[in-house]
Amino acid sequence: MNDKLIFNCTYGKDDPERATLPFVAANIAATAGQAAVVLCTIDAVWLGTEGGTEGIAYPGLPVLAVLYKEFIGNGGQVWLCGACAKPRGIGEESVAEGARIVGAAKVVEEIVAGARTVAFA
């Protein structure tokens, strides 16, 4: 059984609250010793690039750049949707520490193996 938790994030800098919340929840999971992944799709793929979280903050929530580093430090992973990254010109050379580009097959594989998903609408 896969005990991984996958938190889907679809928003980027244009919606700081929705960009930050999946990282808040995922970091709580990682801090508790859970295998946690933030799956960035659509515009959220920019969050997993060098400097992609800079300047993103929402009142009452942690600054995303700081939270991102804490999440990675707690063992969290950031996956960037390959189908979303490609049309935006995001390649492996621009991926931030702790992030990697993955295909849909990887996500499906993890879910079939028992990973649980969390989405913030």
Protein Blocks (a to p, Z undefined) as FASTA:
>chain_A
ZZbdcdddfbdfklmmlmmmmmmmmmmmmmnopacddddehjllmmmpghklgoiacehi
acfklmmmmmmmnopacdddfklmmmnopafklpcehiacddfklmmmmmmnopacdddZ
Z
